[in-house]
Amino acid sequence: MATRHNRLMPVDENLNTRVRDALAAHAGISEKRMMGGQCFFLNGNMLCGARRHNDGVGRFMFRVGKANERKALKDPTAETVIHGTRKLGGFVHVEEGACDDVALQRWLKLCLEHAAALPAKD
């Protein structure tokens, strides 16, 4: 199911801290504010993002890659990402309430595997 989450509230530091903590053991991680929230990168390739939307719900955005998108969307907690008017292939949203620490690690593992297979960016 495609969903739209365009109107945003300020960046949610609690969500960002969860991602930072989960990625703390990995080298090559960087951050940048974009797409209305905080995004995290491995060697310059986007892994994920986090933000709180105007509906009050915090969501993680995971870059699982186009090859993994269909499999990821079989998870009932995952939704297609729509940014503006376009679908972002290879990305899924998961609401914070459906993403405990175990689930966050599982999603990040998929993101890290995808990003690690890409050439590093400067």
N, C-alpha and C positions, 0 to 999 in steps of 0.2 A: 504494500500500500504506500503510495507516494504521499508525503506530507509537506506542508509549507510552514516554515518557521522564520518569517522575515523580520518581524519587529523585535528588537533586542533591548535588553536591559544591560546595565554595566557588566563587565567581565566578572565572573564568579571565582574568587580566589580559593574557595573551598574545593571546587572542582579541579582547579589548576593544581592545587597542592596534592590532591589524590593522584593526578597523573604524574606530577614531578616525583612523588615518593615511589610510585610504581616503576618509574624509569631510572631511578637513581643509580642503579648498578650498571647501566649501559653507557659506554663511551660514545661520543659523537652526537649527543643530544643537544639541541638548541631550541629556542622559543622565539615566537614572533606574534605580535597582535595582528590579526587579519580575519576576514570573514566574520566580523562582529564578535570575535572572542579571542582566546589565546590558542595558537597552534604550536604543535611540537614536531620537531624534525629529527631524523637520523641522517647524519652526513649530508644535510641540505635537502633531503626528500621528506615531504610531509608524512607524518605518522597519524596524527589525530588532532582534534581540537576539543575545546570545552567552552560552553557559555550558558547563561541563563536567559531564557526568552521572556518576552513580555507576558506570556501566559503564566509566568512564575515557575516553569519547569526547567530544570537544568538538564542539558543533553550533552552527551559526548558524541563527537563525530569521528568515526574511525575510517581510515583509508585502508581498506582491505585489498584493493586491487580489483580490476575488472574480472580477472580469472576466478576470484573468490567471492564475487558479489552475489551470485545466485545462491551459493551455499550459505553465505552469511545471512541472506534474507529469509532463509528457512527458519532461522531463530525467531521465535515470536516476539522477542524484545527489539528486534532491528527493524528500521524503516529506511526507505530510500531517502536520500538527501536531495532536496530541491533548493537551489540557491538562485534567488531571483525568479526567473521563469524557466531555468534549465535544470535538468536532472544531472547530478554529478555522478558519472559512472565510476564504480569502484569505491564509493563512499556509503556508509550507513550511519544513521543516528541511533543512539540507545539512550533512553531516559535514565537519569541518575538513580531513580528508585529501582530500576531493573538491573542495575550494574553494581553489585556488591564488589568487594575486593577481589574475590575469586574470578568473577565474570570480567572485571576490568583487566586482570592479568591475562585472561584467555583472549580477550579482544586485542590487547596490546601485543601479545605474542604473534597473532595473525598479521598485525600491522608491521611489526618489526621484521618478520619474515619477508613480507612484500617489499618493504623499503630496502632491506639488505640486498635484495636481488637487483636493485637499480644502481646505475653508476652514480658515484658521489657527485654532488654539486658544490661549487664554491660559494 
